[in-house]
Every structure is written in C-alpha cells, then in structure tokens.
Amino acid sequence: MTPPRRPSPQQQTDKATRAVLEQLPALTHRGLVVEAPPGAGKSTLVAQAADALTQSSGPCPVIAQTNSQVDHLVRRFAHNHPHLRTARFTAVDHTAPDDLRAHSGVRIGTRIEDLERAADVIVGTATKWATVTDRRWPWGVIDEAYQMRSDMLLRTADLFDQTLFVGDPGQLDPFSTVRTDRFAGMPHDPMHSAVAVLIANNPDLPIHQLPVSWRLPPSAIPLISNAFYPLTPFQAGSNETDRTLTFSIAGMRTPADHVIEHAARTGWALFELPARTTHHLDNEALHAVLDIAERLLARGTIATSEETPEGHVLRPDDIAIGTTHRSQAHHLRALLARHHPQLHGITVDTANRLQGCERKITIVLHPLSGRGDASAFHLEAGRLCVLTSRHRHACIVVARAGIAELLDAHPSNTPARPGPASKIPDGWEAHHAVLAHLTQHTIHAQARPRRRRE
C-alpha cells in the first residue's frame, strides 16, 4: 500500500489555525493558549482571531507588550483587514508613527472612552490597558504573551471574560529595569511569564501549537528546534531549493568573503577571531561585523525566495545586526555613520528590540564573545534564540575563540526555585548546542594588527 502523503506546510498551518478559530466560540475555559516558533505567523493569527471575535462579540481589545509590537499589529489590521475600524490606544507621552497618524482607517487616542464606540479592534500595550479599570469585554487577545509579566496579567485579566494568549515560548523572558531578586521563588514573583503562571494554575487549559516557521529556512530548523524548542518541534515552510544567495561580483579571498560565501552555501557561518578577553566594546569584533555587512552589499548579493524567485539584490534594509548590550548597538551605529555610509539602512539593535524582526540575513555578535565570565544575563537561552532566529536566508555569528572553554569553566548553577516550569532549555545547554553546530561552519580570521580605538 502507498503510505499516505504528509500534509504540506501550508495545510498543517491552515489546520492548526482552523482548530484555534473553531474552538474560540465554544470555549468554556477562561483562556486558550497558542504557542508558536519564530516566524510561524503569530501576528496573522492574532489578526484573524480578533477579526472573528469582533464579528461575534463586538469590539475586541488586543494587547501587545511594546509600542513597536502594537504599531506592527495596527499596520497589519489596517492593511490586511481594512473592513475593520482599527484604533491605536496610546499613552499621552507616546507619538504614533507618521504612517499610522496619516492612515485614514486608523484612529489614535489616549482615552478608551473615545475609542470603544468608534472601533472594532483596539490595540495597545499591556501597560496602557492596565490603566483601564471600569470596562469589561467578552474577549481579549494578548500577543507575545510569553513576554508578558505575570503581574501585568493580574492587572488586566479582569478586563475580559475570556482571553486568547498567543506567544513564542523560546523568546526572551519578561524583564524589569529594577532588581526583583527578593521575589525569586515566591508564588507571586512578578517576573514569571504570564502564560507560565496561567498554565500552572489552570492545568486543563487548552494549548495549541503552530507547527511551521515561514521565516526560517530549512537549514536553520534542526538547530533552532532542537536547541530552543525540544518540547514543540516544528518544520520549515520553504523547501531546500526555494532560497538561495549568490554573488554577482567575485570575491577577494578575504576572511569576510569566505564567511559570506560559506553562509550562502549552508545558511550558517561563524567568523572566529583570536581568543582574547575584551571589554564588551570589542573594537575588532565590531569592525568585523561591519566588514561582513559591507562585503555582502559590495558583492551584489542576490537572494531568491518563494516571493522573489527571479532574484532580489540585497539592500541595507535586508540586513540586521544583533547585539547583547545597548552600548554595542550605539557604538556600531556610530561606526556605521562615520566609516560606512553605504551601510545606512541596516537595522542595528539588541536582542530585546529585535524580537519580531525579520531580515534576509542577520549578523550576530555572540553574547559570550571576549568575556571572562558567563553570567546568567549572557547565558539566557531566550537572548541567543532571538539573535539566531531572525533570518530568512542566513545567519552569520561573530565571536572570539574560547567560548566552549568559557562555558566549561562556568557550568550552569542557577538555583532551582519553586514556581512555574519554563519551556525553554537551560541557557548553558542551549549555548553548547549552538556552538557545537557552528563548529562545522567556522571561518577563522587571519591574524591582523588591531585597529586603533575609535
């Protein structure tokens, strides 16, 4: 007998989405959780669900965690669901982007009283929604729910009879700008993920998974899935031959050329500088990052994909550079403006700010590069997951040699504390898994004089 043909990625996505949308009207629980890997279409599902709930239950509030996430969702509603009246619920001191303020289908307001009767979908940050105390809606939708702090869920839960939670369990955990050590291990620790606390207190809550990443290429799936999503494996929506990187201009046999050529063939590359303990502003590593970006553009890199099978010449806005610290991002932007004006338009930011970002190629400054220790902050698996999962074609990592030895010298010693279990693996193990994979894709930098300090 001929074995049944496996459903296509699109059929699997459609089936998973349909299961969520069909369960919402008949749901008896207070909530429903949808987990998704990077690039699985979380924003699309949020928009589809809010559209459906608006038709049956009236205005639908949508919560995201940052202003950039809110603006992204408002654009999606305005462009893909123009029949809905969309409102951007904003803080008094926040100025919405020009394109949203100019859009005739988007209303922007700071008072819920001004928006609820004039909108079908109202989108705002969790912090803004927490200021609403005298309203209640049948349904609410929370996007990037794994980034939401549990205390913020407590402040907004009574706004809705039922809630749809959509999020990526592998991304960065909620964070705070103040120390929260005194709450560690306590049941009311505000730094627990809202979804983790929700599931711990409601073990029978229905949980769905989106099974396909439409962003990551097939070359990225084994590493990202195994290192960061061992409990919820997923597959690529594209085929091995759908996405290619070629060069219209020959290389010059430089290390940077070898790196981008290897990444074009395999989807991964590690540009390894000589081992040395450095300040986090490692000038040689920062220049290496920009040199790689410069070679990608100078060689007329052509990217093909399902959307552009005829080929697309790489532009600066097709590239993102990811860092761990804000100071690294600031310094890179300054170097770019001063010495690499042809790179203007490249996105340079930290992992926290790159969540939700998608580019054809990403260049990552490894969190442990040049360090003399491995702190919990630098070992966090979610940070490494974000940095290595923003690309559609290839990811290039820049790091100094010696990270494996650093990890072995600083084994994971995070104390076990009571509380909701995390679905993301231990950071120490995740770093080792990523490094083991990148060992097969390492290009060593040639010894060269140090550049003068900028």
N, C-alpha and C positions, 0 to 999 in steps of 0.2 A: 504494500500500500504506500502511496505517496504521502509523506508527512505533511500535515497542514502548514501552509505558508504563514510565516510570522508576520504579524501586522506591521505596517510601515510606521516610522516615527510619527508621521502626521496622524495616522489612525490611532496610535497609542495616546497622543496628546489630546485628540478630539474625544476619545473615550473617557480619559481622566477628567477633562473639563466638563463633559456632559454629566458625569457622575456627580460632580460638585453642584452644578447648576440645578440638577433634578432633585437633589436632596434638600436644597435650601427651603423650598416652600413647605415641605412636610417635616422639617426638622423639629424634634421635640426637646432637644438639648438647648442650653443657653448659648452654645457656640459650636463652631466647626473649624477645624484646623486644616490648612493646606500647606504642605512642605514642598519646597522646590529647590533644585540645584541652580547654579549660576546660569542665567540666560534661558531659563525654562519658560518664560512668558508670564511671570507673576503679575506684572502691570497689566497685561492683556486680560488675565483672568479677573483681576480687581475691577477693571472697567466693565467687562462683560457681566460680572455678578452685580455690580452697582446698577447697571442698566436694567437688568432683570428685576432686581428688588424694587427699583423705582416704579416699574410698571405695575407691580402688585401691592406695594406697601407705601407708596408716596415718597417724599424726599428721602434721599439716602445720604447720611454723613459718611465721609471717608477720612480716615486718619492715616497720616504718614509721620515719619519721625524727624525729618529735616525739611527745611524750606526748599532745598533743591529737589527732594523727592516729591514734595507737594506740587511744585511747579511742573515737574515732569508729568505727573498724573493729570493735572489740569490741561496741559497740552494734548495729552492722549485723548481725554474726553472731548475737547474742542475739535480735534481733527478727525477722530475715528467715530465719535458718537455725536455728530452735530445736531441731532434731533433733541438732545438733552440740553436743558438750561444749566450751565455749569457756573458754580460760584467758587471763588478763592477766598477762604476765611483766613484773614491775616492779622498779625499783630500791628498795633498802632505804629511802632517804630520800624516796621519792615516795608520796603518798597518792592512791589512785584516787578518782574522783568518787563521791559518795554513791550515785547511781543504779546504778553498777556494783557497788559493795560490797553493795548490798541485793538485787541480782538473783540469784535462785536458780539461774539457768543459767550464771552466770559464776563461775569460780574465780580468785582472785588469789593470786599467790605470788612470792617473790623467788628461789627455788631451782628450777632446771629439774628436779631430781630429784623434786620434789614435784608437778610438773605433767605430765610427759610420759606417765605411765601413766593419768592421770585426765582427759585432754583429747584431743579430736580436732584442735582448732585452738589454737595457742599464739601470741599476738600480743604483740610487744614492740618497743622501739626498737632501732635498729642498735647503739647504744652498749651496751645491755643484752645483746643477743645476742653482742656481741664478747667478753663475759666467759665465754662457754661454750667450753670447749677440748677436752672429752672426749666429744663426741657427734657423730653424723652421721645425717642423714635423706635419704631418696631425693629429696625435693623441698622447695624453699623458695620462698616468694613475697615479692618486695620491692615495696612500694607507694611511690609518689613517688620512683621510682628515680633520676630526673634531679636530685633534691635530695641524693642520697647522695654523699658524698665518695669518691674512689677509694681512699683509704687505709682507709676503713671497709669497703669491699667486700673489700679484701685481708684484713682481719681476720675476715670472716665467710664468705668463699667456700668454705672447706673444710668448712663445716657441712653442705653439701648436694651430692648427686651432680649434680642439675640444678636450675636456678633460673628462675623466671618473673619478668621485670622489667616493671613497669607504671609509666608516668610521663608527665609533660607536659613536652616539651622547651622550651616557651615560658616556663616559670615561672622564679623566681629560681634562680640557680646556687648550688651549695653555698657556705657561708660559714664563716668562722672568727673567733673573738674575738681571735686573736693574728695578728701580721703574718706573711705567708707569701711575701713578695717574693723571698726568696733561693731559693725553689723554682721561680719562674716560668720557663717554657720547658724545664724538665727533664722527662724522661720519667716520673719518679716524683713529679711535683707532686701533692700530696695534694688540692689544690683543684680538680682536674679532676673533672668529673661521672663517677660510676661507670659510667653507660651509655656515655658518650663513649669512655672508655678501653676498655670491654668491646668496643664495636663496632670501634674502631681496631685492636685485637689479634685480633679474630675477624671478618674482613670477610664471611664467609659465614654469619654468624648470621642466623636468620630474624627478620624485623621485620614486625609487623602494625600497622595503624592503625585507630583507631576514627573513623568519618567524620562523626559527628553530635554537635553540642553540644545537650544538652537544657536547659541553663541559659540560654544567651544567646539573646535574641530575634533575629528576622531583621534588625532594624535594626543590630545590633552585628556581624554576621558579616563584612561586607565590610571594615570597618576592622580588626578583631582578626585575621582570617585573613590579610589582605594585609600588615599591619604586623609581625606576630609569627610567622606560620606560612606563609611563602611556599612552603615545600617540601612541606607537608602540608595543603592546603586542606580545609575542612570546611564543613558546612551546618548550618542550624538545624533542630531537631526540631519547632518550632512554626511555625504559619502567621502571616502578617501580621496577621490579624484575631483571633488567639487571645488576645492580651494587650493590654489597654488600661488607661489611667489616666484617670479622670475625677474631678471635684470636686463634692461635694455642697454646698459653700459658696462663694459668689462671692469673687473676689479683691479686693484693694485697690489694684491698679495699682502695686504696689511692684516694684523690681527683682527681689526674691526671688520674687514672684508670677509675673512674666514668665518667670523661669528655669524654675520648675516646670511652668508651662503649656507652654513650648516642649519641655521634656523629655518631657512627657506625649504630645505630638504626634509627636515624632521619635525618642525613645529616647536623645537626647544633648542636653547643654547645657553651654556654657562661660560661667561667670559671671566676667567680666573686670574686675578692679579697676585703678585707675590705675597706670601704671608707677612703680615705686619700688624701690630696693634696700633690703632689710629684713633684720633678724635672722630666723633660721628660726622664731622665735616671733612671727609677724606677727599682732599682735592684731586688726587689722581683718579680715584673711583668716579667722582663726579664728572671729570673731564672725559673719562672713558664712556660714560653713559651718553654724553652729548656727541662724542665722536661716532658712536654707533648710529645714533639718530641721523647724524649728518651723512654718513655713508648710505643709509637707506634711501635718503632723498636724492643724493648726488648721483646714484647709480640708476635712477629712473625705475625704481621697483614697481612692478606691475602685479596687482593682486586680482585673481579671478575668484568668483564665488557663484553660488546659486543665483544671486541677484544680478551679478555682472559677469556672465560667462565670457563676454568679449574682452574683459580686462579693464582694470581701473588703475591709473597711475597714482602711486601713493603720494598723498599730500600731508602737510604737517598735522592737520586735524584728524588724520588716520592713526596717529601715534599717541600713546600715553606713557608717561614716565611715572613710576610709583616709588614712593619713599616711605620710610618709617616715621621720621620726625618732620615737623613743620619747618624747622630751620634748614633741613636739607632741601626741601622743596623751594623755600625762599632763595637759598643760595644758587640752586640750579636755575631758577628763573632769572636771577641777576646775571649769571654767567651767559645764559642764553641771549639775553638782551644785549650784553656787552660784546660778546665774541661770536655769536651765531645768529645774526638777524634772519638768516634764511630759514631758521627753525621756528620763527614766530608762528604761533597757532597750535603748537604741540601742547597737550594737556600735561601739566606737571603738578602732582599733588600727593598727599598722604593716602594711605590705605583707607582711613576713615572717610575721606572725601571722595575716594574713587568707587565706593560701593554704589552699584548701579551703573557705573561707567562701562562702556563697551567700545573697543577700538580694534582695528585690524591687527596692529602689532603693539605689544607692550614691552617696555624696558624697565626692569625692576632692580633697584638697589637692595640687595639682600639685607634683611634686618640684623643679621649677626655678622655682617662683613666688618672685619677690623676690630671687633670687640674683644675685650679681655675677660668679659663675663657673659653669662646668659641669663638675664633677668626674666621674670615672669612676663613683663611687658614685651620683650623682644622675642620670647618663645611662643607667644599666644598664637594658637593654630589659626584662629579666625583671620588674623592680620596677614599671615602667609597665604591663606586661602584666597583672600581678596586680591592680593598682589599678583597671584599666579593664575587668576581665572577671569581676567578682563578681556582676553584676546579672542579674535575670530580666526586668525591665521597662525601667529607665532608669538612666543614669549621668550625674551632674552633676559637672563639674570646676570648681573654684575656683582662679583664678590671677591674678596681676598681668600686665598687658600687658608686652610686650618680650621674651617668650621666644624668638620667632623670631630677633630680633636677637642675643640671647644665644647661641643655637646657632650663628649665622653667625660670631660673634666667637670661638667656641671649637670649631673643627672637630675631628672625631674624630682623635685622634693616638695611639690605643692601639697600641703596638708589636706587630708580627707576631712571634709566637713559635712554635717547633715544638711539636707536640702534637696531640691530638685536635681535630678541627674542631667548632665549635659550630654547632648547627642554628638558633640564634636570630639574627636580624639584628643588625647594628651598632646600638648604642643611639642614636647621633646620627641615623641614618636613621629609626629607629623613632619617635623623638620628633618629627621633622619630619613624618612621615606622620600621626601622631595630631593634631598641631597643624593641619595642612592640613585635615583632616576637621572638626575642631572650629571652624575659622574660619567654616564655614557655619552654626554653631549658637551664635554668640556673642551674649550679652546683656551690655551694658556697664553697670557700676554707676554710679549717679548720684554726682556729687561730694558728699561729706558730711563734716562735721567728724570728725577722728579721735577714737575713743573713748579715754578715759583708760586708762593702763596698769593692768592688773589686778595 
